[in-house]
């Protein structure tokens, strides 16, 4: 099962909205894998930030719940899936 491009774009918007603008420079979804047997959606994010990992982690807390609520609002099919979000974090250069 493939996740529709519109849903993917909406998930990316939810993820982006979860982080304050001063915390991240860029965030986008690198990959989405749907496992229908396990009822999992694995989402790999690429995040560029100039803050330390602790500051980033504080905003990351609760992201799974936000994405899960979004999916539940989409339709009955996606409501049954649990999102597993894995960030790949790159740090900006401090001057």
Residue, then its C-alpha position, 0 to 999 in steps of 0.5 A: x500500500x502506498x501513501x497518497x502524495x497529498x497525505x504525505x504532503x499533509x504529514x510533512x506540514x504537520x511535522x513542520x508545524x510541530x517545530x518552532x521556526x527558530x528551532x529548525x532550518x529545514x524539515x522534510x520527509x525523506x521516506x514513508x514506508x507502509x507495513x500493512x501487516x504490522x499496521x505501521x507507517x514508518x516516516x523518516x524525516x530529515x531535519x536541519x537545525x542549529x540548536x543542540x539535540x536537547x532543544x530539538x528533542x523537547x519539540x520532538x516530544x509529542x510529534x507521533x501523537x500529532x501525526x497519529x491524530x492527523x491520520x485518524x482524521x483522514x479516513x478509516x484506513x489510515x486511522x488503524x496505522x501507528x506512525x513510527x517517526x525517525x529523525x535524521x538530524x543535521x546541525x548547521x554551522x555556528x559562526 
